[in-house]
Amino acid sequence: GRPIANNISTAAAIAPLASLPNLEVLDLSRNNLEGSDEAFELFARMPALRVLYLQHNPIQKVEYYRRRLVSRCVQLTYLDDTPVESAERVGAAAWREGGMKAEQDARRRFNEDKRNKAKAQTRRIAAERAARRAAANLGSDDSGRRVLSETAMAAVPGALVLDEGWETALEGKEG
C-alpha cells in the first residue's frame, strides 16, 4: 500500500486546526489518527467543515464512526468517499439522541415525508395540467361569459359541480 502521509496519530496534533473558522475541506487520509473521543469532539468544533477525508486511519474502525461524525459535524456534506445524504443526517442525529430504534424511526419518517411530498407534487402537476386542458375548452354561456363545460369541469380534480339545488340557493330562490 501507499506510505503513511504525516503519521498524525492524536487529536492534540491536529487541535490547532479547530481554530480555523473557515476550514471547509480537511484531508487527513493515510495517517495514524486514533479514534479517541477527543478526535470526534475536535471535528465537531470545526463549524465550516464540509468535506472530511479520514481513509486509512484507525479512527475508521471505531464503532459508529460515520454516525458519530455525521451527527456532530452539522455542515458535513462528504465523508471519506461517500456523500452525506439528508436521510443519513436525519438518522444520525436521531441515533445520537436515542440510539438505533430512534434512527430507524427517523429514517422511516423521513422516507414517508419524502414520498408524501412527491405524491403531493404529482397531484399538483396533474391539477395544473387538467386546469390548462379545461381552460382550452372554455365555451360561452347564454350571457357571452367564458365558462367551462360540465365535461371540462369534471376533468378538473377537486372541481365542484353545482347541481340545480345549489344553483337555486345561490340565486336566492327557494325551491
Order of alpha helices (4+ residues) and beta strands (2+ residues): alpha-beta-alpha-beta-alpha-beta-beta-alpha-beta-beta-alpha-alpha
